[in-house]
């Protein structure tokens, strides 16, 4: 249900355009991701959300900044109350810009005073030292990047399953990590994680998480146990240092080819796309909040059956945010009859070609996994 006031804000003549569609169609792409990561988990855990900042799209794709309050009722209905904040956002932007200008001016003054006080010889010596440090740091980062990439699992191709991957760090080191393994002759495990942020701190966390999930999966641990252990590890890691706190989104698939079932858990991660052989698509959406966010979360898996010829696309937000809404679904549909390797090339080409319409976001780590059963 949607009231007349909101329809007027969005310039729609009636609510018929929205009936039967998902709430996401009201939101901008970034707000859709934000809802997936925060609104859904908070509603599930606390049954209420207060003053969440989002952006709506009018019929002409104009943006309306809003605050959203929501509550979940016993009859399984979700009520949302929306407040437009155009003037408030403009005022906050003006205050932020004014503050930044003041800080920049103050910094320029301090830098100018420092430059006057320094001796030319000190500057030359500092430059020499700085150049040496930069070269050593760049060398160390390249070694670390090589180690990180070496730790990634290799593609799997056999008569029962095909798994291909793509991985690109936005900087020298990445906050994305994945692994896929043949646990038994009949079972395969796939995990994809995205630690908040980029660079060295995120990369160190991903490597420690990778070491943990490798051991857990090799012991044939249940999906619930794997994510429970990783979640507890993040809580323990930052228990006494909240300033360094990081969270992590994750999706874990346990595929049994003998029973043709998929058991999965999605911890605040972008939903995987499952495509049947006839082209029908389904999303493996969030079942839990991101790892490291809430204490004592009970992770629960979901199980579904699949038919031979089913394909699955798992990806991080660096991939989905590089495209327009539903672009990944369209790319999968367009290549449904193509070999999986060709589908990978199509998505990879769209990500890497800066001249295409898809290349409007290139500042995040990008990783995706394609599976054919």
C-alpha positions as CSV (number, residue, x, y, z in Angstrom):
1,X,0.0,0.0,0.0
2,X,1.2,3.5,-0.7
3,X,-0.6,6.8,0.1
4,X,-1.5,9.7,-2.1
5,X,1.1,12.1,-0.5
6,X,4.0,9.8,-1.5
7,X,2.6,9.4,-5.0
8,X,2.5,13.2,-5.4
9,X,6.1,13.5,-4.3
10,X,7.1,10.8,-6.8
11,X,4.9,12.3,-9.6
12,X,3.0,9.1,-10.2
13,X,-0.8,9.5,-10.9
14,X,-1.8,6.3,-9.1
15,X,-0.5,3.4,-7.1
16,X,-1.1,0.9,-9.9
17,X,2.5,1.3,-11.1
18,X,3.8,-0.1,-7.8
19,X,1.3,-2.9,-6.8
20,X,3.0,-6.3,-6.9
21,X,6.5,-4.8,-7.2
22,X,9.3,-4.7,-4.7
23,X,9.9,-1.7,-2.5
24,X,13.3,-1.4,-4.1
25,X,11.8,0.2,-7.2
26,X,11.2,3.4,-5.2
27,X,14.9,3.6,-4.2
28,X,18.1,4.8,-5.8
29,X,20.7,2.0,-6.5
30,X,22.9,3.0,-3.5
31,X,19.8,3.0,-1.2
32,X,18.8,-0.4,-2.4
33,X,22.2,-1.8,-1.3
34,X,21.9,0.1,2.0
35,X,18.5,-1.4,2.6
36,X,19.9,-4.9,1.9
37,X,22.8,-4.4,4.3
38,X,21.0,-2.5,7.2
39,X,17.2,-2.2,6.9
40,X,16.5,-5.9,6.4
41,X,18.9,-7.1,9.2
42,X,17.6,-4.4,11.7
43,X,14.0,-5.3,11.0
44,X,14.7,-8.9,11.5
45,X,16.6,-8.4,14.7
46,X,14.9,-5.3,16.3
47,X,11.6,-5.2,14.4
48,X,12.0,-1.4,14.1
49,X,14.1,1.2,12.3
50,X,14.3,4.9,13.2
51,X,15.6,7.8,11.0
52,X,17.3,5.8,8.3
53,X,18.6,8.1,5.5
54,X,17.6,6.9,2.0
55,X,17.1,8.4,-1.4
56,X,13.9,8.0,-3.5
57,X,13.6,8.3,-7.3
58,X,10.7,10.1,-8.9
59,X,9.2,9.1,-12.2
60,X,11.8,11.4,-13.9
61,X,14.6,9.8,-11.8
62,X,15.0,12.9,-9.7
63,X,16.4,12.2,-6.2
64,X,14.4,12.9,-3.0
65,X,16.4,12.6,0.3
66,X,14.2,11.1,3.0
67,X,14.3,9.8,6.6
68,X,12.5,6.5,7.0
69,X,10.9,5.0,10.2
70,X,9.7,1.4,10.0
71,X,8.1,-1.1,12.3
72,X,7.3,-4.8,11.8
73,X,3.9,-5.9,13.2
74,X,2.6,-9.2,14.5
75,X,0.5,-9.7,11.3
76,X,3.8,-9.7,9.3
77,X,3.2,-6.3,7.8
78,X,6.0,-3.7,7.6
79,X,4.8,-0.1,8.0
80,X,7.1,2.7,6.7
81,X,6.8,6.4,7.5
82,X,8.8,8.7,5.2
83,X,9.8,12.3,5.8
84,X,11.3,14.4,3.0
85,X,14.4,16.4,4.1
86,X,15.4,18.4,1.0
87,X,16.1,21.6,3.0
88,X,17.9,19.8,5.8
89,X,20.2,18.0,3.3
90,X,21.0,21.2,1.5
91,X,21.8,22.9,4.8
92,X,24.0,20.0,6.0
93,X,25.8,20.0,2.7
94,X,26.4,23.8,3.0
95,X,27.7,23.3,6.6
96,X,30.0,20.5,5.5
97,X,31.4,22.5,2.6
98,X,31.9,25.5,4.8
99,X,33.7,23.5,7.4
100,X,35.9,21.8,4.7
101,X,36.8,25.2,3.3
102,X,37.8,26.4,6.7
103,X,39.9,23.3,7.4
104,X,41.5,23.5,4.0
105,X,42.4,27.2,4.6
106,X,43.8,26.4,8.0
107,X,45.8,23.5,6.7
108,X,47.2,25.7,3.9
109,X,48.3,28.3,6.4
110,X,50.1,25.7,8.6
111,X,51.8,24.2,5.6
112,X,53.0,27.6,4.4
113,X,54.4,28.3,7.9
114,X,56.2,25.0,7.9
115,X,57.6,25.5,4.5
116,X,59.1,28.9,5.6
117,X,60.7,27.4,8.7
118,X,62.3,24.4,7.0
119,X,65.7,24.5,5.5
120,X,66.3,23.5,2.0
121,X,68.7,20.8,3.0
122,X,66.1,19.3,5.3
123,X,63.6,19.2,2.5
124,X,66.1,17.4,0.2
125,X,66.9,14.9,2.9
126,X,63.2,14.3,3.6
127,X,62.5,13.7,-0.1
128,X,65.3,11.2,-0.3
129,X,64.0,9.3,2.7
130,X,60.4,9.5,1.5
131,X,61.4,8.1,-1.9
132,X,63.2,5.2,-0.3
133,X,60.2,4.4,1.9
134,X,57.8,4.6,-0.9
135,X,59.9,2.2,-3.0
136,X,60.1,-0.3,-0.2
137,X,56.4,0.0,0.6
138,X,55.5,-0.5,-3.0
139,X,57.7,-3.6,-3.2
140,X,56.2,-5.0,0.0
141,X,52.6,-4.3,-1.2
142,X,53.3,-6.1,-4.5
143,X,54.6,-9.1,-2.6
144,X,51.6,-9.0,-0.3
145,X,49.3,-8.7,-3.3
146,X,51.0,-11.7,-4.9
147,X,50.6,-13.8,-1.7
148,X,46.9,-12.8,-1.5
149,X,46.2,-13.7,-5.1
150,X,48.1,-17.0,-4.7
151,X,45.8,-17.9,-1.7
152,X,42.7,-17.8,-4.0
153,X,41.4,-21.2,-5.1
154,X,41.6,-22.2,-8.7
155,X,38.7,-22.8,-11.1
156,X,37.0,-26.2,-10.9
157,X,35.7,-28.0,-14.0
158,X,34.4,-31.6,-14.2
159,X,31.3,-33.6,-15.4
160,X,29.2,-32.5,-12.3
161,X,30.1,-28.8,-11.7
162,X,31.9,-25.9,-13.2
163,X,33.1,-23.0,-11.1
164,X,34.9,-19.9,-12.5
165,X,36.0,-16.7,-10.7
166,X,37.0,-13.1,-11.4
167,X,39.0,-11.0,-8.9
168,X,40.3,-7.4,-9.1
169,X,41.5,-5.2,-6.3
170,X,40.8,-1.5,-6.4
171,X,44.2,-0.9,-4.7
172,X,47.2,-3.1,-4.3
173,X,45.4,-5.2,-1.7
174,X,41.8,-6.3,-1.6
175,X,39.1,-6.6,1.0
176,X,37.4,-9.4,-1.0
177,X,38.2,-13.0,-0.6
178,X,36.7,-16.3,-1.8
179,X,37.2,-20.0,-1.8
180,X,35.6,-23.0,-3.4
181,X,36.4,-26.6,-2.5
182,X,35.4,-30.2,-3.3
183,X,34.8,-31.3,0.3
184,X,33.8,-34.9,-0.6
185,X,33.2,-36.6,-3.9
186,X,29.6,-35.5,-3.8
187,X,29.8,-32.1,-2.0
188,X,31.3,-28.7,-2.9
189,X,31.6,-25.6,-0.7
190,X,31.7,-22.0,-2.0
191,X,32.3,-18.9,0.2
192,X,32.6,-15.2,-0.8
193,X,33.4,-12.5,1.7
194,X,33.7,-8.7,1.5
195,X,35.4,-6.9,4.4
196,X,34.5,-3.2,4.8
197,X,37.0,-0.8,3.4
198,X,40.1,-1.3,1.2
199,X,43.8,-1.5,1.6
200,X,46.1,-3.1,4.1
201,X,43.8,-3.4,7.1
202,X,41.0,-5.0,5.2
203,X,43.4,-7.3,3.4
204,X,44.9,-8.5,6.6
205,X,41.5,-9.3,8.0
206,X,40.5,-11.2,4.8
207,X,43.6,-13.3,4.9
208,X,43.0,-14.3,8.6
209,X,39.3,-15.1,7.7
210,X,40.5,-17.1,4.7
211,X,42.8,-19.2,6.9
212,X,39.9,-19.9,9.3
213,X,37.2,-20.8,6.7
214,X,39.7,-23.1,4.9
215,X,40.2,-25.2,8.1
216,X,36.5,-25.2,8.9
217,X,35.4,-26.2,5.4
218,X,38.0,-29.0,5.2
219,X,36.5,-30.5,8.4
220,X,33.1,-30.6,6.6
221,X,31.7,-28.1,9.1
222,X,28.0,-27.1,8.6
223,X,27.4,-23.7,7.0
224,X,26.0,-22.4,10.3
225,X,29.1,-23.4,12.1
226,X,31.4,-21.8,9.5
227,X,29.8,-18.4,9.6
228,X,29.3,-18.6,13.4
229,X,33.0,-19.1,13.9
230,X,33.9,-16.3,11.5
231,X,31.4,-13.9,13.2
232,X,32.8,-14.7,16.6
233,X,36.3,-14.2,15.4
234,X,35.5,-10.6,14.2
235,X,33.8,-9.8,17.6
236,X,36.9,-11.1,19.5
237,X,39.3,-9.4,17.2
238,X,37.9,-5.9,17.9
239,X,36.5,-6.4,21.4
240,X,38.9,-4.0,23.0
241,X,39.4,-1.7,20.0
242,X,36.2,-0.3,18.6
243,X,38.0,2.4,16.6
244,X,39.5,-0.4,14.4
245,X,36.2,-2.2,14.1
246,X,35.5,-3.9,10.7
247,X,32.4,-5.9,9.6
248,X,32.2,-8.4,6.8
249,X,29.4,-9.5,4.4
250,X,29.5,-13.2,3.4
251,X,27.6,-15.8,1.4
252,X,28.2,-19.5,1.8
253,X,26.9,-22.3,-0.5
254,X,27.1,-26.0,0.2
255,X,26.2,-27.9,-2.9
256,X,25.4,-31.7,-2.8
257,X,25.4,-33.1,-6.4
258,X,24.0,-36.5,-5.3
259,X,20.8,-35.0,-3.9
260,X,20.9,-31.9,-6.2
261,X,20.4,-29.5,-3.2
262,X,22.0,-26.2,-2.3
263,X,22.3,-25.2,1.4
264,X,23.2,-21.5,1.8
265,X,23.6,-18.7,4.3
266,X,23.7,-15.0,3.2
267,X,25.1,-12.7,5.9
268,X,24.2,-9.2,4.6
269,X,25.8,-9.9,1.2
270,X,24.4,-8.8,-2.2
271,X,21.9,-11.6,-3.2
272,X,23.3,-14.3,-5.4
273,X,21.4,-14.9,-8.7
274,X,20.2,-18.5,-9.4
275,X,19.2,-19.0,-13.0
276,X,17.3,-22.2,-14.0
277,X,17.9,-23.8,-17.4
278,X,14.7,-22.3,-18.7
279,X,15.9,-18.7,-17.8
280,X,13.9,-18.3,-14.6
281,X,15.9,-16.4,-12.0
282,X,15.8,-16.4,-8.2
283,X,17.7,-14.4,-5.6
284,X,19.5,-16.0,-2.7
285,X,19.0,-13.0,-0.4
286,X,20.2,-12.1,3.1
287,X,19.3,-14.6,5.8
288,X,21.4,-12.9,8.5
289,X,23.1,-9.5,9.2
290,X,26.8,-9.0,8.2
291,X,29.4,-10.8,10.3
292,X,30.8,-8.8,13.2
293,X,27.7,-6.5,13.6
294,X,25.5,-7.9,16.3
295,X,26.5,-10.2,19.2
296,X,25.1,-13.7,19.6
297,X,23.4,-13.9,16.2
298,X,22.1,-17.4,15.4
299,X,23.0,-18.2,11.8
300,X,20.4,-20.3,10.0
301,X,20.8,-21.9,6.5
302,X,18.2,-22.4,3.8
303,X,18.0,-25.4,1.4
304,X,16.7,-25.5,-2.1
305,X,16.7,-28.1,-4.9
306,X,18.1,-27.5,-8.3
307,X,17.9,-29.1,-11.7
308,X,20.9,-29.9,-13.9
309,X,21.8,-26.9,-16.1
310,X,21.2,-24.4,-13.2
311,X,23.7,-21.5,-13.1
312,X,24.6,-19.3,-10.1
313,X,26.3,-15.9,-10.0
314,X,27.8,-14.7,-6.7
315,X,29.3,-11.2,-6.5
316,X,30.5,-8.4,-4.3
317,X,29.0,-4.9,-4.2
318,X,31.9,-3.6,-6.2
319,X,30.4,-5.5,-9.1
320,X,26.7,-4.7,-8.7
321,X,27.3,-1.0,-8.1
322,X,29.3,-0.8,-11.3
323,X,26.1,-1.5,-13.3
324,X,22.6,-0.1,-13.7
325,X,19.9,-2.0,-11.7
326,X,19.2,-5.5,-13.0
327,X,22.1,-5.4,-15.5
328,X,23.6,-8.6,-14.1
329,X,20.3,-10.4,-14.6
330,X,20.2,-9.2,-18.2
331,X,23.8,-10.2,-18.8
332,X,23.0,-13.7,-17.5
333,X,19.8,-13.9,-19.7
334,X,21.6,-12.8,-22.8
335,X,24.3,-15.5,-22.4
336,X,22.1,-18.3,-21.1
337,X,22.9,-20.6,-24.0
338,X,26.6,-19.7,-24.0
339,X,29.4,-21.7,-22.3
340,X,30.1,-20.5,-18.7
341,X,33.5,-19.2,-19.8
342,X,31.9,-16.9,-22.3
343,X,29.4,-15.6,-19.7
344,X,32.4,-14.8,-17.5
345,X,34.1,-12.9,-20.4
346,X,30.9,-10.9,-21.0
347,X,30.6,-9.7,-17.4
348,X,34.4,-9.1,-17.1
349,X,34.4,-7.1,-20.3
350,X,31.6,-4.9,-19.0
351,X,33.5,-4.3,-15.8
352,X,36.8,-3.4,-17.4
353,X,35.7,-1.5,-20.5
354,X,35.6,2.2,-19.4
355,X,33.9,3.2,-22.6
356,X,30.7,1.1,-22.0
357,X,27.6,2.3,-20.2
358,X,28.4,-0.1,-17.3
359,X,31.6,1.6,-16.2
360,X,30.2,4.2,-13.9
361,X,31.8,2.8,-10.7
362,X,35.3,1.7,-10.4
363,X,36.5,2.5,-6.9
364,X,35.8,-0.8,-5.1
365,X,37.2,-4.2,-5.1
366,X,35.4,-6.4,-7.6
367,X,34.9,-10.1,-7.4
368,X,32.4,-12.6,-8.8
369,X,32.0,-16.4,-9.1
370,X,30.0,-18.3,-11.7
371,X,28.7,-21.8,-11.1
372,X,27.1,-24.3,-13.5
373,X,25.5,-27.4,-12.1
